[in-house]
């Protein structure tokens, strides 16, 4: 008869410890790509630094002219292009069109230094996604960039109020554009070259503006348009 003391001892099973489950990681979404176009390097650099501080935003290109902005947009395909209305070259509105031609998914946010109602009217007619004054605070500007990246639109409230207050204008967007160029000192020939129109067509637009505003001449039409907040 054998006892428990007589039986060989069985080896104890190895001690195992549970391994912790690997942490669940989620990929961070890629930041919103931004293009900046402004002729003033100091302002452009400061704006770039402001936007780059945000984790979900990334400035991928900075340019000092409209032509460069259009080329960079076609190359980098940013979600949002922040463009000075008076950017050197073709100007902000024409630059916005060039950017959309080369990068259709890029939303353009125009920044203007002067609260001109006509800026918003022209931008609306051209399908620009946003217009803000350069005096905008950092927070609202960042929010506007994010809104445009989501497919929204943002316009400066004071410009919108002026459009409502003046009741808009009977002038067409093209007539306003022609008048605006002439008000800035451009000749008929220069306006025609800038807008890819014949000089005869530009003269017709000027005649229509004079008739609609009941002005004595083009200088009087410019005065009336400025008084009414159109320019």
C-alpha positions, 0 to 999 in steps of 0.5 A, a space after each residue: 500500500 502506498 501513501 501520498 508520501 510514497 508517490 512521486 511529486 508532480 511538477 507544479 504548473 508554470 506560473 503565468 501572468 496575464 499580459 496587458 492588452 495593447 493600447 487602442 490607438 486611433 490615427 489622427 486626422 490629417 491637418 487642414 492644408 492652408 495656402 497664404 497669399 499676401 504681398 506683405 511678408 510681415 503680415 503673411 508670416 504672422 498669419 502663418 505662425 498663428 495658424 500653424 499653432 493649431 494642431 488641426 491646421 497646417 500652412 503648406 505654402 506662402 506666396 507674395 503674388 496672385 500668380 504664385 498663389 495659383 501655381 502653388 494651389 495647383 501643386 499643393 491642393 490646399 483645403 483653404 487659400 487665404 488671399 489678400 484682396 489687394 495681393 500683387 498681380 491680378 488682384 484678389 478676386 482674379 486670383 481666387 478664380 485662378 486658384 479655383 481653376 487649378 484646384 477646384 476643391 480649394 475654398 478661398 477666404 479673401 481678406 480686405 483692409 477696407 470695409 467696402 461693400 462692393 468687395 462682398 458684392 463682387 465676392 458673392 458674384 464670383 462664388 468666393 467662400 469667405 470675406 473678412 476684414 484684416 482687423 478680424 481677431 485671431 479666434 474668429 479668423 481661425 474659426 472661419 478657416 475651419 468653417 471653409 474647410 468644412 464647406 461652409 461660408 463666412 462673411 464679415 457681418 459689417 459688410 453684410 449689414 452695409 449690403 442690406 442697408 444700401 439695398 444692394 445696387 442695380 449695377 451688375 457684378 461686371 459693371 461694378 468690376 469695370 467701374 472699380 478698375 476705372 476708379 483706381 485709375 485704370 484706362 479703358 485699354 488696361 481694364 480690357 486687358 485685365 478682364 480679357 474684354 474688348 475696349 468696345 465692351 468696356 466702354 459699353 459697360 461704362 455707358 451702362 453705369 453712367 445711365 443707371 446711376 444717372 451720372 454726368 460722366 464716369 467721374 460722377 458715376 464713381 462719386 455716386 457709387 462711392 457715396 452709396 457704398 458700392 465702391 
